[in-house]
């Protein structure tokens, strides 16, 4: 194997949670896999290593492909050790299993000895928690810092469990890629905001903003100030695949606080009603909800809750989001904060953003948008830029 500078840096990282932040071309994923493969080839212990990503298709195109490229290149691949049906491979007594964290059965499944979460900033904290508490030895998290994430909370104060890698840590990186990065640096120095963000994230491995993100600045908050006035709430319905989300809205001068009250899948209407009933602010003030489920609305109104359907119109998604942009937003609640990190425009076949929001990472945002559309509309003329969280 050709081992990079990144590999030797990764080998020195210690701790139960080992965090590898890396720019594009730094070989972070490749080097972590090399480390685990070498560990497997040298141990006599019976171990299980779980290699995971946001979904199995994503994993198959990325870390799983790298794994098999490495063992094929090293001449150690054996057909008999590869279970292609259940997606695992054995090296000595070490079983490497591959799965996406979108498979809920895997999150609460069997224990493992070592966990590798690839591109962990695309995975929720809850998914990480469920996997980590079932891991005996240690966990690798690698990520490209295109946006701030919950991962930051796990970096030790002395940073002994954390390293940051750049393309300079991969001495085998193709010259064409290096030339592209050097050209990007020149464009960034010339003042291009796009290239400045690209260079920060993909060349230097620094925190950046999501490309094509819908919101400009969204502030992360831990709580709502006592002097803020409660205005009401928005609700988006879900069940099997999507969560039911209730977002409470408070106002302090021109600041709006969005507070995650409920964010959960599989809830019956009676359970939603029980949640609302135990909160006096929710049960006694207006709740604007998705108008596409009149039967659910009628049942919840039967509990004497002040629930009203949102009035939708042509391009109401864009219009509602523009209304939200008129305000300084502070977000309380992990899943809602994660949505704001991920919510962005769709891309065309060439990778360029088009003015159509993705239909994902938007359940809590949609709930808030319904309330804004009915109660907080102003000029609705704000521009859409890049998101960044401010701490």
N, C-alpha and C positions, 0 to 999 in steps of 0.2 A: 504494500500500500504506500502511496505517496501521502505523507503526513504534513499538514500545513502548520504554520505558526499558530493558527486558531486551535488546532488539535491540542497542542501542548499547553495552551492557555486554559482550554476547557478541562484538561486532565488535572489541573491544579485547583479547580473549583471544588469546594467542600460544602457540606451541609445537607439537610434533609430535602431542601428545595434549592436547586441549582439553576440560576437564571442567566440565560445567554441572550443578550440584546445584540443584534447584528444588522449591519447594512447589507445591501444586495451584493452578492458575490463574495461574501466574507467566509463562506463554506461552513457556517455555523451548524446547519442541519447535517450536512455530509460528515463533518468532523465529530459531532455527537454520535452518529451512527457508527463511525469507525471506532470510537472509544468503546461503545457497547459491544461491538463485534469482537474486538480484541479481548475485552473482559470475558466474554463468553468462551472464547477459544482457550483461555488460560485457567478457568476455574473448573473444579470438579463438583461444585455444588449444583444441585437441581434448582434452577431459577426460572421465573417467568418475567419476561420484559414486555410491557404493553406499549406499543407505538401508536399514538392516536393523533387525530386531527379533527377539524370541525365536521367533516363528513368523509365517508369512505371514498367517494370519487375524488375528493381533494387529496386524500392521503395516497391513493393509488397513483395520482399524477406527480406527487411530490416525494415525501419521505419514504414511502414504500418502494417507489422506483429507485431512489437513491440506494436503499438497502440492498436490493438485488443487483444493482450496478456494481456496488462495492464487492459483494461476495463473488460475483461472476468475474470481475476484474482480478480478484485475488486468487482465482482458481479453486475456490473452496465450495462452490455450489454443488449440491447433490440432489438429484431429482427426488430420491426417496425421502429426503428430509423436509420436503415442501408439500404441505397440505393446501392445495389450491382451493378446495371447497370451503374450508373453515379459516383460511387466510392466516396460516402460521408457518413458521420455519424453525427447525431445530439446529443449533450448533452445540455439539457435545450434549450436556444435560440442560442446556438453556433453551427455552421456548420463546421465540419472538412472535407475539400475536399482534395483528393489525386490525383496528376498527375505528369507526367514526363516532364521535361523542353524541351525534344526533340519534344514535341507537340507545334509547333509555334503558333497555335491559342490560346493556353493557356497563352503564354507570353504577348500577347497584348489584353487579354480578360478582364473580369470584375475585379473590384477592390476587395481588401480584407482588413481586419483589422490587421491580424497578419500573418507573413510569416515565415515558417521554411524550410530552405534549408539544407537538409541532405547531408553530404559528399560534401560540397560546392566546394572543390578544384577540383572536377570532372565536374564542371559547368563553363561555360565561363562568363567573366565579363559582356558581352553584355546581356546574358540571365538574370543575376542578376539585371542589371540596369533596364531592362524592367519590371521585377517583383517588384523590390523595389519601383519604382516611382508610382506603383499602390497599395501600401500598406499604410494604414492610421496610424497605431500605431507603431509597431516595428517588427524587423526581427531577427530571430536566424539563425546564420550560424554555423554549426558544421563541423569539418574536422579532419581527421587523417593526420598528417603532413608528408606524404610520399614524398612530393616535395614542393618547394616554390610556392606561388600562389599570385594572385591579392588580395586575402583576406587581406594580410599583410598591404595593403595601407589604410585599413579602421580601423585599430587599433588606438585608440586615444592615444595621447602622454602620458597621465597619466594612460593609460591602464585600465580605469574604465569600459570600455565596453568589456574587454577581460579576460578570465581565461584559464589556462592550467591545464588539469586533467591527472592523471595517474591511474594505477590499484589500487594504495593505497587509492584512493577516492571512491572505491567501496568495502565496507566491506562484500558484499554478493557474491563476485566473487568466483567461484568454486576453490577448493584447487588444482585440477588437472591443471588448467590454471596458478595459482600462481607458482606451482612447475615447469611448463614448462618455465615460465619467468625466474625463478631463475637459471635454467639450461642454458638458453640462455645467461644470464649475465656471467656465468662461461666461456662459449665458446667465448664470446666477449673479456673477459679479457685474454684469451689464445691467442688472436691475429687474430681471424677470421674476415675478413672484412665484410663478409656477416652477421655474427651475431652481429658485431658492429653496422651496419646500422639497423638491425632488432631491437636491444635493444634501440637504439636512438629513433626510430619511435614508436614502438609498446609497449615498456616498459616505457620509460621516456617521451614520447610525444614530442620529439624534432624534428626539421627539419631533413629530411634525403633525400636519393636519391631514384628514382623509381627503383624497382627491375626489372632487365632485360632491362634497358634502353640502347639505342643504342649508344649514344654519351657520351663522357667522361665529358669534361668541356665546357660549352657554356656560354659566358658572355652576360649579358643583357646590352644593350646600349640605350641611349636616342637619340643620333644623330651621324652622321658620321663626323670625323675630316675633316677640310677644306683641309688638305694636302693629303687626301686619293684620289687615282685615280679611276675613274669610269671605269669598265671593260665591262659591259654589263648586261643582265638580263636573267632570266629563266621564263618560263610561263607554267602553268599547266591548262588545260581546265576543266571547270565544267559547270553545269547549274542548274538543279532542286535540286539534293541532295548534290552536292559538289560545293564549290566556285571555280570561276576562280581566280587563284593566279598569280601575277607577282612579282617577287623578284629581286630587283636591287642589283648588286654586286660591291663592292668597295674593293680596296687593299691598305694597308699601311704596307710596309715591309712584314712580314709574317702574318699579321693580315688581315682577311677577314671580311668585314662588310656586312651583309645580311639585306636588308631594304625592308620591306613590302610596296610595291607600290599599289597593288590591291589585295583584298581578299573579294570577293562578289559573292553570288549566283544569278542566274536568268538573267545574262547579255547576251544580243544579241551580235553578232559579231560587229555590228555597234557601240555599246556602248563600247566594248573593244577597238575598233579602236579610238573612241573619247578620251578615257583615255590615250592611247599611244600618240596620236597627240598633246595633250597639254603639254607633257613632252619632252623637246628637247633631253635629255639623252636617253630616250627610243626610240624616233622616229628616231634618227640618229645613233644608235649603235646596235650591234647584239643582238637579242633576240633568245634564244634557247628554243624550246617548244616541247611538247609531240608530237611524230610522228604518234600517232594513229588516228589523225583527219586531214587527208590531205585536205579535203574540206574546213575546217575552216582555215587552214594554207594558202591555195590558196586565199581565200577571203581576209584575212588580208594582204597578200603580194600585193594584188591589190591596197591597199592604199599606196604602195611604202615604206612599213616598211621593215627593214632588218631582216626578220624572217626566221629561219632555223629549220628543225626538228632534234631532237636528234637521233643519231645512236644507236639503242639498240642492245644488244648482250646477249648471255646466261649469267645469273647471273649478269646482268648489274645493278640491284638495289643494291646488295651487293657491287659490284665494285665501283659504284658511291658514295655510302655512305663512303666507305673506302677512296676514294679520298678526300672527305670533311674532314675526320678525320686527314688528313695531315696538316690541317691549324688550326690556332687559330681563332675561330669564335666569332663574336660579332653580336648580333641580335637586330634589331630595328623593333618594331611593335608588338602589343599585341597578335594578333592571331598567328603570327609566333612564338613568344616566347612560347605561350601555346602549340603549336605543339611540340617544342623541349622538353618541360616538359613531354609530354605524350607519345611520340614515343618510342616504345620498341619492344622487341622480342615477338613472340608468345610463348605460354606455352603448354606443353604436358598435358596429362590427370592427371599427378601427380603434376602439378604446376611448373615444371622445364622449364626454358627458352630453346628454340630451336633456331638455327641460321636462323630464317626466320622472317623478320620484319612484324608487324601487318599492315594490309591495312586500316589504319585509322590514323588520326592526321598527315597527310603526304602531304597535297596539296601544301603548301608553300615549304616544304622540298623537294618534288619532283621537283618543279619548279627550285629551287636552284641546285638540283642534276643534272638536264639536262645540266645546264651551266658548272658545274664542270666537267662533263664527256667529254664535247667538248673542254673546254678551260683551265682547271686547273689541269688536270691529272698529277700526279707525280708517286710515287712508288706504290700507292694503296696497302700498306701492313699494315696499322694501325690496331690496335686491337680495339675491341668494349668493353667498360666498362660501368660504371654507370654514369648517367647524374647528374650534379648538377649545379645550376645557381649561379654565383658569382656576388655580388653587390658591 
